[in-house]
Amino acid sequence: MTRRFLNLTAAGALLAALGVALGAFGAHALKTRLDPALLTNFETAVRYQMYAALALLALGTQTGQRRAGWPLLLGSVIFSGSLYLMALTGARWLGAVTPVGGALMIAGFVLAALDARRR
């Protein structure tokens, strides 16, 4: 078992655990406290965080994956994090930050595809 496998797998597992916890928090604690549009933002953040978590878990099992992990992880933190903060604070300007995270996630998936093709 390589160190890379452990790092991607650990990152994916932690991101997934946090996603489940935040999803439960949103469904139970925030449902009656947030405006429906802001709750939708929160739910979108959880969904995309889980996509990134599952991708990291899968990438951790692939020996040829070298470049996708960091862009996926960082993109998830920026994308979902900005949506979480926007939902909780109402600071709409954070919506300008969200696409940066999305672009990083897209880049991570493209790099995963390129590394898979190269293998």
JOVEN-V632956 format. One record per residue. N is the residue number from 1. RES is the residue in one small letter. D_CENTER is the distance of its C-alpha to the mean C-alpha in Angstrom with 1 decimal. Layout:
((N & RES & D_CENTER) (N & RES & D_CENTER))
This chain:
((1 & m & 24.7) (2 & t & 23.4) (3 & r & 21.6) (4 & r & 18.8) (5 & f & 18.3) (6 & l & 18.2) (7 & n & 15.7) (8 & l & 13.1) (9 & t & 13.9) (10 & a & 13.9) (11 & a & 10.5) (12 & g & 9.1) (13 & a & 11.5) (14 & l & 10.8) (15 & l & 7.1) (16 & a & 8.6) (17 & a & 11.6) (18 & l & 10.0) (19 & g & 8.4) (20 & v & 11.9) (21 & a & 13.6) (22 & l & 12.1) (23 & g & 12.7) (24 & a & 16.2) (25 & f & 16.7) (26 & g & 16.0) (27 & a & 18.2) (28 & h & 21.0) (29 & a & 21.2) (30 & l & 20.0) (31 & k & 21.4) (32 & t & 24.8) (33 & r & 24.0) (34 & l & 21.7) (35 & d & 22.9) (36 & p & 21.7) (37 & a & 20.0) (38 & l & 18.0) (39 & l & 17.2) (40 & t & 15.9) (41 & n & 13.6) (42 & f & 12.4) (43 & e & 12.1) (44 & t & 10.2) (45 & a & 7.5) (46 & v & 7.6) (47 & r & 7.9) (48 & y & 5.1) (49 & q & 2.8) (50 & m & 5.9) (51 & y & 6.3) (52 & a & 4.3) (53 & a & 6.1) (54 & l & 9.1) (55 & a & 9.3) (56 & l & 9.5) (57 & l & 12.0) (58 & a & 13.9) (59 & l & 14.0) (60 & g & 15.4) (61 & t & 18.3) (62 & q & 19.2) (63 & t & 21.7) (64 & g & 21.6) (65 & q & 17.9) (66 & r & 18.3) (67 & r & 16.3) (68 & a & 12.9) (69 & g & 11.2) (70 & w & 11.2) (71 & p & 10.1) (72 & l & 7.0) (73 & l & 6.3) (74 & l & 7.9) (75 & g & 6.5) (76 & s & 3.0) (77 & v & 5.8) (78 & i & 8.1) (79 & f & 6.9) (80 & s & 6.0) (81 & g & 8.5) (82 & s & 11.0) (83 & l & 11.0) (84 & y & 11.5) (85 & l & 14.2) (86 & m & 15.7) (87 & a & 16.1) (88 & l & 17.6) (89 & t & 19.8) (90 & g & 20.6) (91 & a & 20.2) (92 & r & 19.9) (93 & w & 20.0) (94 & l & 16.3) (95 & g & 15.8) (96 & a & 17.1) (97 & v & 14.2) (98 & t & 11.5) (99 & p & 12.7) (100 & v & 12.5) (101 & g & 8.7) (102 & g & 9.1) (103 & a & 11.9) (104 & l & 10.2) (105 & m & 7.8) (106 & i & 11.1) (107 & a & 13.0) (108 & g & 11.1) (109 & f & 11.9) (110 & v & 15.4) (111 & l & 16.0) (112 & a & 15.2) (113 & a & 17.8) (114 & l & 20.2) (115 & d & 20.1) (116 & a & 20.7) (117 & r & 23.5) (118 & r & 25.1) (119 & r & 25.3))
